[in-house]
Amino acid sequence: MYNFFENVYNINMINYYEKSKKEFIKYIKKNPYVTREEWDEYAHKNYLFSAFTLCSHEITENTLEILQKHSKNEFEFLKEMFIIIPDNRLIILKNKIKKIIGLKRKSEGKDATR
């Protein structure tokens, strides 16, 4: 009988983990610059695993050693495992290029009306 309850407990924990992982991926896609504290607060409110627990399940010991050797944050690495986070400099450059293109189009429009 004990084995039955142990198996049910393990299945529920796996489902709970999978639910937390899926929700984490959705959450970081909406907000790729989320901090560990923001995720922990969101996870606590929605009964999900914390960042520490997700990192513990996803990051192996070898990977953790490499991250620590290079002074990298485990949570940032975890986010990068699931989505590509654009660099802020790239976003700023992209916005500047859009602005320049918009200004050129405006000036071309004014030249055509002359």
Phi and psi in radians as a Rosetta constraint file:
Dihedral C 1 N 2 CA 2 C 2 CIRCULARHARMONIC -1.058 0.35
Dihedral N 2 CA 2 C 2 N 3 CIRCULARHARMONIC -0.726 0.35
Dihedral C 2 N 3 CA 3 C 3 CIRCULARHARMONIC -1.064 0.35
Dihedral N 3 CA 3 C 3 N 4 CIRCULARHARMONIC -0.652 0.35
Dihedral C 3 N 4 CA 4 C 4 CIRCULARHARMONIC -1.056 0.35
Dihedral N 4 CA 4 C 4 N 5 CIRCULARHARMONIC -0.858 0.35
Dihedral C 4 N 5 CA 5 C 5 CIRCULARHARMONIC -1.169 0.35
Dihedral N 5 CA 5 C 5 N 6 CIRCULARHARMONIC -0.603 0.35
Dihedral C 5 N 6 CA 6 C 6 CIRCULARHARMONIC -1.127 0.35
Dihedral N 6 CA 6 C 6 N 7 CIRCULARHARMONIC -0.732 0.35
Dihedral C 6 N 7 CA 7 C 7 CIRCULARHARMONIC -1.151 0.35
Dihedral N 7 CA 7 C 7 N 8 CIRCULARHARMONIC -0.720 0.35
Dihedral C 7 N 8 CA 8 C 8 CIRCULARHARMONIC -1.099 0.35
Dihedral N 8 CA 8 C 8 N 9 CIRCULARHARMONIC -0.743 0.35
Dihedral C 8 N 9 CA 9 C 9 CIRCULARHARMONIC -1.053 0.35
Dihedral N 9 CA 9 C 9 N 10 CIRCULARHARMONIC -0.794 0.35
Dihedral C 9 N 10 CA 10 C 10 CIRCULARHARMONIC -1.115 0.35
Dihedral N 10 CA 10 C 10 N 11 CIRCULARHARMONIC -0.712 0.35
Dihedral C 10 N 11 CA 11 C 11 CIRCULARHARMONIC -1.106 0.35
Dihedral N 11 CA 11 C 11 N 12 CIRCULARHARMONIC -0.770 0.35
Dihedral C 11 N 12 CA 12 C 12 CIRCULARHARMONIC -1.112 0.35
Dihedral N 12 CA 12 C 12 N 13 CIRCULARHARMONIC -0.679 0.35
Dihedral C 12 N 13 CA 13 C 13 CIRCULARHARMONIC -1.154 0.35
Dihedral N 13 CA 13 C 13 N 14 CIRCULARHARMONIC -0.686 0.35
Dihedral C 13 N 14 CA 14 C 14 CIRCULARHARMONIC -1.125 0.35
Dihedral N 14 CA 14 C 14 N 15 CIRCULARHARMONIC -0.790 0.35
Dihedral C 14 N 15 CA 15 C 15 CIRCULARHARMONIC -1.096 0.35
Dihedral N 15 CA 15 C 15 N 16 CIRCULARHARMONIC -0.685 0.35
Dihedral C 15 N 16 CA 16 C 16 CIRCULARHARMONIC -1.138 0.35
Dihedral N 16 CA 16 C 16 N 17 CIRCULARHARMONIC -0.709 0.35
Dihedral C 16 N 17 CA 17 C 17 CIRCULARHARMONIC -1.135 0.35
Dihedral N 17 CA 17 C 17 N 18 CIRCULARHARMONIC -0.817 0.35
Dihedral C 17 N 18 CA 18 C 18 CIRCULARHARMONIC -1.074 0.35
Dihedral N 18 CA 18 C 18 N 19 CIRCULARHARMONIC -0.697 0.35
Dihedral C 18 N 19 CA 19 C 19 CIRCULARHARMONIC -1.091 0.35
Dihedral N 19 CA 19 C 19 N 20 CIRCULARHARMONIC -0.774 0.35
Dihedral C 19 N 20 CA 20 C 20 CIRCULARHARMONIC -1.111 0.35
Dihedral N 20 CA 20 C 20 N 21 CIRCULARHARMONIC -0.728 0.35
Dihedral C 20 N 21 CA 21 C 21 CIRCULARHARMONIC -1.136 0.35
Dihedral N 21 CA 21 C 21 N 22 CIRCULARHARMONIC -0.785 0.35
Dihedral C 21 N 22 CA 22 C 22 CIRCULARHARMONIC -1.103 0.35
Dihedral N 22 CA 22 C 22 N 23 CIRCULARHARMONIC -0.729 0.35
Dihedral C 22 N 23 CA 23 C 23 CIRCULARHARMONIC -1.190 0.35
Dihedral N 23 CA 23 C 23 N 24 CIRCULARHARMONIC -0.624 0.35
Dihedral C 23 N 24 CA 24 C 24 CIRCULARHARMONIC -1.082 0.35
Dihedral N 24 CA 24 C 24 N 25 CIRCULARHARMONIC -0.791 0.35
Dihedral C 24 N 25 CA 25 C 25 CIRCULARHARMONIC -1.085 0.35
Dihedral N 25 CA 25 C 25 N 26 CIRCULARHARMONIC -0.779 0.35
Dihedral C 25 N 26 CA 26 C 26 CIRCULARHARMONIC -1.074 0.35
Dihedral N 26 CA 26 C 26 N 27 CIRCULARHARMONIC -0.741 0.35
Dihedral C 26 N 27 CA 27 C 27 CIRCULARHARMONIC -1.151 0.35
Dihedral N 27 CA 27 C 27 N 28 CIRCULARHARMONIC -0.743 0.35
Dihedral C 27 N 28 CA 28 C 28 CIRCULARHARMONIC -1.327 0.35
Dihedral N 28 CA 28 C 28 N 29 CIRCULARHARMONIC -0.394 0.35
Dihedral C 28 N 29 CA 29 C 29 CIRCULARHARMONIC -1.196 0.35
Dihedral N 29 CA 29 C 29 N 30 CIRCULARHARMONIC -0.635 0.35
Dihedral C 29 N 30 CA 30 C 30 CIRCULARHARMONIC -1.292 0.35
Dihedral N 30 CA 30 C 30 N 31 CIRCULARHARMONIC -0.637 0.35
Dihedral C 30 N 31 CA 31 C 31 CIRCULARHARMONIC -2.388 0.35
Dihedral N 31 CA 31 C 31 N 32 CIRCULARHARMONIC 1.444 0.35
Dihedral C 31 N 32 CA 32 C 32 CIRCULARHARMONIC -1.181 0.35
Dihedral N 32 CA 32 C 32 N 33 CIRCULARHARMONIC -0.276 0.35
Dihedral C 32 N 33 CA 33 C 33 CIRCULARHARMONIC -1.762 0.35
Dihedral N 33 CA 33 C 33 N 34 CIRCULARHARMONIC 0.390 0.35
Dihedral C 33 N 34 CA 34 C 34 CIRCULARHARMONIC -1.107 0.35
Dihedral N 34 CA 34 C 34 N 35 CIRCULARHARMONIC 2.538 0.35
Dihedral C 34 N 35 CA 35 C 35 CIRCULARHARMONIC -1.648 0.35
Dihedral N 35 CA 35 C 35 N 36 CIRCULARHARMONIC 2.904 0.35
Dihedral C 35 N 36 CA 36 C 36 CIRCULARHARMONIC -1.042 0.35
Dihedral N 36 CA 36 C 36 N 37 CIRCULARHARMONIC -0.702 0.35
Dihedral C 36 N 37 CA 37 C 37 CIRCULARHARMONIC -1.148 0.35
Dihedral N 37 CA 37 C 37 N 38 CIRCULARHARMONIC -0.703 0.35
Dihedral C 37 N 38 CA 38 C 38 CIRCULARHARMONIC -1.115 0.35
Dihedral N 38 CA 38 C 38 N 39 CIRCULARHARMONIC -0.750 0.35
Dihedral C 38 N 39 CA 39 C 39 CIRCULARHARMONIC -1.124 0.35
Dihedral N 39 CA 39 C 39 N 40 CIRCULARHARMONIC -0.764 0.35
Dihedral C 39 N 40 CA 40 C 40 CIRCULARHARMONIC -1.054 0.35
Dihedral N 40 CA 40 C 40 N 41 CIRCULARHARMONIC -0.696 0.35
Dihedral C 40 N 41 CA 41 C 41 CIRCULARHARMONIC -1.139 0.35
Dihedral N 41 CA 41 C 41 N 42 CIRCULARHARMONIC -0.793 0.35
Dihedral C 41 N 42 CA 42 C 42 CIRCULARHARMONIC -1.096 0.35
Dihedral N 42 CA 42 C 42 N 43 CIRCULARHARMONIC -0.763 0.35
Dihedral C 42 N 43 CA 43 C 43 CIRCULARHARMONIC -1.109 0.35
Dihedral N 43 CA 43 C 43 N 44 CIRCULARHARMONIC -0.709 0.35
Dihedral C 43 N 44 CA 44 C 44 CIRCULARHARMONIC -1.105 0.35
Dihedral N 44 CA 44 C 44 N 45 CIRCULARHARMONIC -0.760 0.35
Dihedral C 44 N 45 CA 45 C 45 CIRCULARHARMONIC -1.145 0.35
Dihedral N 45 CA 45 C 45 N 46 CIRCULARHARMONIC -0.542 0.35
Dihedral C 45 N 46 CA 46 C 46 CIRCULARHARMONIC -1.869 0.35
Dihedral N 46 CA 46 C 46 N 47 CIRCULARHARMONIC 0.253 0.35
Dihedral C 46 N 47 CA 47 C 47 CIRCULARHARMONIC 1.004 0.35
Dihedral N 47 CA 47 C 47 N 48 CIRCULARHARMONIC 0.879 0.35
Dihedral C 47 N 48 CA 48 C 48 CIRCULARHARMONIC -2.047 0.35
Dihedral N 48 CA 48 C 48 N 49 CIRCULARHARMONIC 2.950 0.35
Dihedral C 48 N 49 CA 49 C 49 CIRCULARHARMONIC -1.217 0.35
Dihedral N 49 CA 49 C 49 N 50 CIRCULARHARMONIC 2.576 0.35
Dihedral C 49 N 50 CA 50 C 50 CIRCULARHARMONIC -1.319 0.35
Dihedral N 50 CA 50 C 50 N 51 CIRCULARHARMONIC 2.996 0.35
Dihedral C 50 N 51 CA 51 C 51 CIRCULARHARMONIC -1.075 0.35
Dihedral N 51 CA 51 C 51 N 52 CIRCULARHARMONIC -0.689 0.35
Dihedral C 51 N 52 CA 52 C 52 CIRCULARHARMONIC -1.053 0.35
Dihedral N 52 CA 52 C 52 N 53 CIRCULARHARMONIC -0.771 0.35
Dihedral C 52 N 53 CA 53 C 53 CIRCULARHARMONIC -1.170 0.35
Dihedral N 53 CA 53 C 53 N 54 CIRCULARHARMONIC -0.752 0.35
Dihedral C 53 N 54 CA 54 C 54 CIRCULARHARMONIC -1.094 0.35
Dihedral N 54 CA 54 C 54 N 55 CIRCULARHARMONIC -0.751 0.35
Dihedral C 54 N 55 CA 55 C 55 CIRCULARHARMONIC -1.081 0.35
Dihedral N 55 CA 55 C 55 N 56 CIRCULARHARMONIC -0.707 0.35
Dihedral C 55 N 56 CA 56 C 56 CIRCULARHARMONIC -1.104 0.35
Dihedral N 56 CA 56 C 56 N 57 CIRCULARHARMONIC -0.621 0.35
Dihedral C 56 N 57 CA 57 C 57 CIRCULARHARMONIC -1.380 0.35
Dihedral N 57 CA 57 C 57 N 58 CIRCULARHARMONIC -0.597 0.35
Dihedral C 57 N 58 CA 58 C 58 CIRCULARHARMONIC -1.619 0.35
Dihedral N 58 CA 58 C 58 N 59 CIRCULARHARMONIC -0.565 0.35
Dihedral C 58 N 59 CA 59 C 59 CIRCULARHARMONIC -1.729 0.35
Dihedral N 59 CA 59 C 59 N 60 CIRCULARHARMONIC 2.169 0.35
Dihedral C 59 N 60 CA 60 C 60 CIRCULARHARMONIC -1.372 0.35
Dihedral N 60 CA 60 C 60 N 61 CIRCULARHARMONIC 2.947 0.35
Dihedral C 60 N 61 CA 61 C 61 CIRCULARHARMONIC -1.109 0.35
Dihedral N 61 CA 61 C 61 N 62 CIRCULARHARMONIC -0.713 0.35
Dihedral C 61 N 62 CA 62 C 62 CIRCULARHARMONIC -1.094 0.35
Dihedral N 62 CA 62 C 62 N 63 CIRCULARHARMONIC -0.762 0.35
Dihedral C 62 N 63 CA 63 C 63 CIRCULARHARMONIC -1.124 0.35
Dihedral N 63 CA 63 C 63 N 64 CIRCULARHARMONIC -0.713 0.35
Dihedral C 63 N 64 CA 64 C 64 CIRCULARHARMONIC -1.085 0.35
Dihedral N 64 CA 64 C 64 N 65 CIRCULARHARMONIC -0.720 0.35
Dihedral C 64 N 65 CA 65 C 65 CIRCULARHARMONIC -1.070 0.35
Dihedral N 65 CA 65 C 65 N 66 CIRCULARHARMONIC -0.742 0.35
Dihedral C 65 N 66 CA 66 C 66 CIRCULARHARMONIC -1.138 0.35
Dihedral N 66 CA 66 C 66 N 67 CIRCULARHARMONIC -0.742 0.35
Dihedral C 66 N 67 CA 67 C 67 CIRCULARHARMONIC -1.084 0.35
Dihedral N 67 CA 67 C 67 N 68 CIRCULARHARMONIC -0.752 0.35
Dihedral C 67 N 68 CA 68 C 68 CIRCULARHARMONIC -1.183 0.35
Dihedral N 68 CA 68 C 68 N 69 CIRCULARHARMONIC -0.635 0.35
Dihedral C 68 N 69 CA 69 C 69 CIRCULARHARMONIC -1.104 0.35
Dihedral N 69 CA 69 C 69 N 70 CIRCULARHARMONIC -0.627 0.35
Dihedral C 69 N 70 CA 70 C 70 CIRCULARHARMONIC -1.718 0.35
Dihedral N 70 CA 70 C 70 N 71 CIRCULARHARMONIC 0.186 0.35
Dihedral C 70 N 71 CA 71 C 71 CIRCULARHARMONIC 0.952 0.35
Dihedral N 71 CA 71 C 71 N 72 CIRCULARHARMONIC 0.797 0.35
Dihedral C 71 N 72 CA 72 C 72 CIRCULARHARMONIC -1.739 0.35
Dihedral N 72 CA 72 C 72 N 73 CIRCULARHARMONIC 2.605 0.35
Dihedral C 72 N 73 CA 73 C 73 CIRCULARHARMONIC -1.434 0.35
Dihedral N 73 CA 73 C 73 N 74 CIRCULARHARMONIC 2.268 0.35
Dihedral C 73 N 74 CA 74 C 74 CIRCULARHARMONIC -1.137 0.35
Dihedral N 74 CA 74 C 74 N 75 CIRCULARHARMONIC -0.653 0.35
Dihedral C 74 N 75 CA 75 C 75 CIRCULARHARMONIC -1.166 0.35
Dihedral N 75 CA 75 C 75 N 76 CIRCULARHARMONIC -0.727 0.35
Dihedral C 75 N 76 CA 76 C 76 CIRCULARHARMONIC -1.112 0.35
Dihedral N 76 CA 76 C 76 N 77 CIRCULARHARMONIC -0.692 0.35
Dihedral C 76 N 77 CA 77 C 77 CIRCULARHARMONIC -1.103 0.35
Dihedral N 77 CA 77 C 77 N 78 CIRCULARHARMONIC -0.718 0.35
Dihedral C 77 N 78 CA 78 C 78 CIRCULARHARMONIC -1.068 0.35
Dihedral N 78 CA 78 C 78 N 79 CIRCULARHARMONIC -0.759 0.35
Dihedral C 78 N 79 CA 79 C 79 CIRCULARHARMONIC -1.089 0.35
Dihedral N 79 CA 79 C 79 N 80 CIRCULARHARMONIC -0.729 0.35
Dihedral C 79 N 80 CA 80 C 80 CIRCULARHARMONIC -1.215 0.35
Dihedral N 80 CA 80 C 80 N 81 CIRCULARHARMONIC -0.345 0.35
Dihedral C 80 N 81 CA 81 C 81 CIRCULARHARMONIC -1.157 0.35
Dihedral N 81 CA 81 C 81 N 82 CIRCULARHARMONIC -0.560 0.35
Dihedral C 81 N 82 CA 82 C 82 CIRCULARHARMONIC -1.794 0.35
Dihedral N 82 CA 82 C 82 N 83 CIRCULARHARMONIC -0.516 0.35
Dihedral C 82 N 83 CA 83 C 83 CIRCULARHARMONIC -2.447 0.35
Dihedral N 83 CA 83 C 83 N 84 CIRCULARHARMONIC 2.793 0.35
Dihedral C 83 N 84 CA 84 C 84 CIRCULARHARMONIC -1.628 0.35
Dihedral N 84 CA 84 C 84 N 85 CIRCULARHARMONIC 2.074 0.35
Dihedral C 84 N 85 CA 85 C 85 CIRCULARHARMONIC -1.654 0.35
Dihedral N 85 CA 85 C 85 N 86 CIRCULARHARMONIC 2.065 0.35
Dihedral C 85 N 86 CA 86 C 86 CIRCULARHARMONIC -1.200 0.35
Dihedral N 86 CA 86 C 86 N 87 CIRCULARHARMONIC 2.504 0.35
Dihedral C 86 N 87 CA 87 C 87 CIRCULARHARMONIC -1.229 0.35
Dihedral N 87 CA 87 C 87 N 88 CIRCULARHARMONIC 2.451 0.35
Dihedral C 87 N 88 CA 88 C 88 CIRCULARHARMONIC -1.007 0.35
Dihedral N 88 CA 88 C 88 N 89 CIRCULARHARMONIC -0.638 0.35
Dihedral C 88 N 89 CA 89 C 89 CIRCULARHARMONIC -1.101 0.35
Dihedral N 89 CA 89 C 89 N 90 CIRCULARHARMONIC -0.639 0.35
Dihedral C 89 N 90 CA 90 C 90 CIRCULARHARMONIC -1.153 0.35
Dihedral N 90 CA 90 C 90 N 91 CIRCULARHARMONIC -0.702 0.35
Dihedral C 90 N 91 CA 91 C 91 CIRCULARHARMONIC -1.120 0.35
Dihedral N 91 CA 91 C 91 N 92 CIRCULARHARMONIC -0.755 0.35
Dihedral C 91 N 92 CA 92 C 92 CIRCULARHARMONIC -1.106 0.35
Dihedral N 92 CA 92 C 92 N 93 CIRCULARHARMONIC -0.776 0.35
Dihedral C 92 N 93 CA 93 C 93 CIRCULARHARMONIC -1.079 0.35
Dihedral N 93 CA 93 C 93 N 94 CIRCULARHARMONIC -0.745 0.35
Dihedral C 93 N 94 CA 94 C 94 CIRCULARHARMONIC -1.070 0.35
Dihedral N 94 CA 94 C 94 N 95 CIRCULARHARMONIC -0.756 0.35
Dihedral C 94 N 95 CA 95 C 95 CIRCULARHARMONIC -1.148 0.35
Dihedral N 95 CA 95 C 95 N 96 CIRCULARHARMONIC -0.669 0.35
Dihedral C 95 N 96 CA 96 C 96 CIRCULARHARMONIC -1.141 0.35
Dihedral N 96 CA 96 C 96 N 97 CIRCULARHARMONIC -0.719 0.35
Dihedral C 96 N 97 CA 97 C 97 CIRCULARHARMONIC -1.106 0.35
Dihedral N 97 CA 97 C 97 N 98 CIRCULARHARMONIC -0.751 0.35
Dihedral C 97 N 98 CA 98 C 98 CIRCULARHARMONIC -1.061 0.35
Dihedral N 98 CA 98 C 98 N 99 CIRCULARHARMONIC -0.700 0.35
Dihedral C 98 N 99 CA 99 C 99 CIRCULARHARMONIC -1.134 0.35
Dihedral N 99 CA 99 C 99 N 100 CIRCULARHARMONIC -0.759 0.35
Dihedral C 99 N 100 CA 100 C 100 CIRCULARHARMONIC -1.102 0.35
Dihedral N 100 CA 100 C 100 N 101 CIRCULARHARMONIC -0.762 0.35
Dihedral C 100 N 101 CA 101 C 101 CIRCULARHARMONIC -1.100 0.35
Dihedral N 101 CA 101 C 101 N 102 CIRCULARHARMONIC -0.710 0.35
Dihedral C 101 N 102 CA 102 C 102 CIRCULARHARMONIC -1.104 0.35
Dihedral N 102 CA 102 C 102 N 103 CIRCULARHARMONIC -0.715 0.35
Dihedral C 102 N 103 CA 103 C 103 CIRCULARHARMONIC -1.150 0.35
Dihedral N 103 CA 103 C 103 N 104 CIRCULARHARMONIC -0.696 0.35
Dihedral C 103 N 104 CA 104 C 104 CIRCULARHARMONIC -1.108 0.35
Dihedral N 104 CA 104 C 104 N 105 CIRCULARHARMONIC -0.731 0.35
Dihedral C 104 N 105 CA 105 C 105 CIRCULARHARMONIC -1.129 0.35
Dihedral N 105 CA 105 C 105 N 106 CIRCULARHARMONIC -0.682 0.35
Dihedral C 105 N 106 CA 106 C 106 CIRCULARHARMONIC -1.117 0.35
Dihedral N 106 CA 106 C 106 N 107 CIRCULARHARMONIC -0.758 0.35
Dihedral C 106 N 107 CA 107 C 107 CIRCULARHARMONIC -1.193 0.35
Dihedral N 107 CA 107 C 107 N 108 CIRCULARHARMONIC -0.622 0.35
Dihedral C 107 N 108 CA 108 C 108 CIRCULARHARMONIC -1.155 0.35
Dihedral N 108 CA 108 C 108 N 109 CIRCULARHARMONIC -0.653 0.35
Dihedral C 108 N 109 CA 109 C 109 CIRCULARHARMONIC -1.153 0.35
Dihedral N 109 CA 109 C 109 N 110 CIRCULARHARMONIC -0.671 0.35
Dihedral C 109 N 110 CA 110 C 110 CIRCULARHARMONIC -1.214 0.35
Dihedral N 110 CA 110 C 110 N 111 CIRCULARHARMONIC -0.664 0.35
Dihedral C 110 N 111 CA 111 C 111 CIRCULARHARMONIC -1.161 0.35
Dihedral N 111 CA 111 C 111 N 112 CIRCULARHARMONIC -0.627 0.35
Dihedral C 111 N 112 CA 112 C 112 CIRCULARHARMONIC -1.210 0.35
Dihedral N 112 CA 112 C 112 N 113 CIRCULARHARMONIC -0.491 0.35
Dihedral C 112 N 113 CA 113 C 113 CIRCULARHARMONIC -1.454 0.35
Dihedral N 113 CA 113 C 113 N 114 CIRCULARHARMONIC -0.192 0.35
